[in-house]
Amino acid sequence: MKNNYFAVFTLIIMCMGIFSCKKDGLSVLVIDGGMTGSLSWILNVDGTLTISGNGEMPDYLFGGTFINPPWYSYADAVKRVVIEEGVTSIGDYAFRFCNKLISIDIPDRVTNIGDYAFSRCIGLTTINIPEGMRSIEYSAFYECSHLSSVTISAGVTNIAAFAFAGCSNLVNVTILATTPPTTLYGTNFLAENDTLYVPAGCVDVYKAIPEWRNAFATITEIQ
């Protein structure tokens, strides 16, 4: 009887396309994986999508390859995205519609988040943009409707139009840059209860720029 159970289990695993591989010396069950440009990707059964290698992530759909990312058919299974050291950008449309995504690990070497990269990832509640980041592109977090808190590192110099548009629960934004990033008023941070936290001594610097002054109900120093 045990042998029958094992045979049935093996058949189910084969039909699901799940296989085992080694990661950091440990065996993990993998749903799928492969290459995307010069990078590799693996989606584990726990919902962790890991991108590794060296160089830029391709742009997908209208911004690049004109095809969906290779993990697109598993979008509802992705709960965590881990981008490993060596990857230097996040491609256009890379994780769009990953509705159950709740966690993103981005290394400091990533300098750019592409157009619509995380749009409509409605499971996200907090985002921390790392030190190496320079630009958050058009509609990068568009309609992440449960996003409530964002921390943007001092290295970011540009926040493109609609990067955070439609984030209806976003009420706390922290920007660590003493020089305000460029942005476009009327396209980001429009909730009337939004609070912008900025470095000590920089409140007046931000208030002097209409794109920031008019986008937040309150601008105050980081405590």
N, C-alpha and C positions, 0 to 999 in steps of 0.2 A: 504493500500500500504506500509506504514512504517513497518508493521509487516512482510510483504513479504521480504522487504529489510533486516530486521533483521534476518529472517530465513535463507536467502541466505548467509549472512555474517557469521552466526554461522556455517553453513554447510562447508563453505570454511575453516574456522579456524580449524574445526574438521578434515577435510581432510588433512590439512597441518600438523597436529599433534602439533599445537601451543597451549600452555596452560599458565595459569597465576599462579604465585607464589609470595610469600612475600620475599623481600630482603631488609634488613635494614628498615623494617617497611613500605616499598612501594611495590605496586603491579607491577610486571614486566612480560612482555610476554616472554615466554620461548619456544625455538624450541625443545630442548631435554635436558636430564640430567640423572645423575645416579651415580654409584660408579665406581671407578677405583682403585683397591687395597683397601687401607684403606682410600682413599681420595674420595671426591665427586666433581662432575663437573656439570656446568650449562652453556648452550649456549643460550644467549638472542637474540631476533630478531634484536637488533642493532649490532650484530656481536661480542659481548663481551663474551669470553669464560673464566669462572672463575673456578679455581681449589682451593679447600679449604680442611681443615682437618689438621691432624698432622702426620708427618712422610714422608717417601720417596715416590716419584712417581714411579710406576712400569716402568721397561724397556720393550719396545715393540719390536715386530718383532724379528730379529735375535739375539738381545742382551738380550732378556728376555722371554716375554710371547709367542712369535711366532705368535702373532696376532696384528692387527692394534689397535691404541688407539680407544676408543669408539666413539670419535667425528670425526673419519677419514672421514666418509661419508659426513660430513658437512664442510670439509676443505675449500672449496671455500666461505663459509659464514663467516669464522672467520676473524675479522678485528682487534681485540684487545685480548690479553691474559693477564689475571690478576691472578697471583699466590699469594694467601693470606698467611699471617703470619701463621706459623705452618708447612708449606710444606718445606722440607729440601733438595730436589733434583729435577732435571728435567730429566725425563727418556729418554733413547735412543729412537730416532725416534718419539718423542712425538708430535711435531708440523710440521713434514716434509710435504712439499707441501701445506702449508697454504698460497697460493699465494697472497691473499689479506690482509695478516697480516701486519699492519703498526705500531703497538705499543705493547710493552711487559713491564709489571710491575712485577719485580722480587724482593722479600723481601730479607733482609740481611741474613736471616737464611738459604737460599739456598746456598749450598756449592759446587754443582757440576752440570754442564750442560752436558748431556749425548751425546753419539755418534749420529750424524745426527739429533740432537734435533730440530734444526731450518733450516735444509738444504733446499735450493730452496724456501725459503720464500722471493720471489722476490720483495715484497712490502716494506720490511724493508729498511730504509735509515740511521737510527742511532741506536746505541746500547750503553746502559750504564750498565756495569757489576757491581753489588753491592758489598759492603764491605765484606760481609761474604763469597763470592765466593773464592774457592781454586783451582778448576780445570775446564778448558774448554776442553772437550774431542774431540776425533777423528771426524773430519768433522762436528763439531757442527753447523757451519754457512756456510757449503759448498754451493757454487754457489748462495749465496744471492747477485744477480748481481746488485742490486741498492743500496746496502749498501755502504755508502761513509765515514762514521765517526764512530769510535769505541772508547769508553773510558773504560779502564780496571782498576779495583780497585787495591789498594795496597795489598790486601789479596791473589790475584791470584799468585800461585807458578808454575803452569804448564799450558801450551797451547799446546795441543797435535797436532800431524801431521794433516795437511789439515783442521784444525779448521776454517780457513778463506780462504781456497783455492777456486779459481773461483769467488771471490768477485771482479769483474773486475773494479768496480768504487770506491773501497776503497782506499782513498788517504790520510786520516788523522787518525792516530792511537795515542791515548794517553794512556800511562801506568803510573800509580801512584806509582808503587813499586820502592823503591830505590835499591832493589836487583832484577836484571832481572829474570823474570820467565824462566823456562826451556822451550825450544821449539826445533823444528827440522828444520834446514835450508833447503830451497828448497821446502817447503810445504806450507808456509804462507807468506802473505805480499809481493807479487812479482811484483806489479805494479811499473814501473820504476820511477813514480812521487810520490811514497809514502813518507810521512813525519811522523816520529816517534817523539812524544813529551814526554819527561821524566822529572822527578823532577829536581830542581836546583842542580847543582853539580854532576849529574849522567850521563852526556853525555859520558864522557870517560869510565865510567863503562860499559855502553851498547856497546860502540864502541870496547871495548876490547874483546867482545864475538863475534866470527864469525857469529853465527846464527842470531844475531841482526845487526851487522855491514854490512853484505852483503845483508840483506833483504830490506834495505831502502835507498832511494836516499839521504835523509837528516835525521839526528838525532839532535834535538835541545831541549832546555829547554822550559818547560811550562811557558808561560808568565802570 
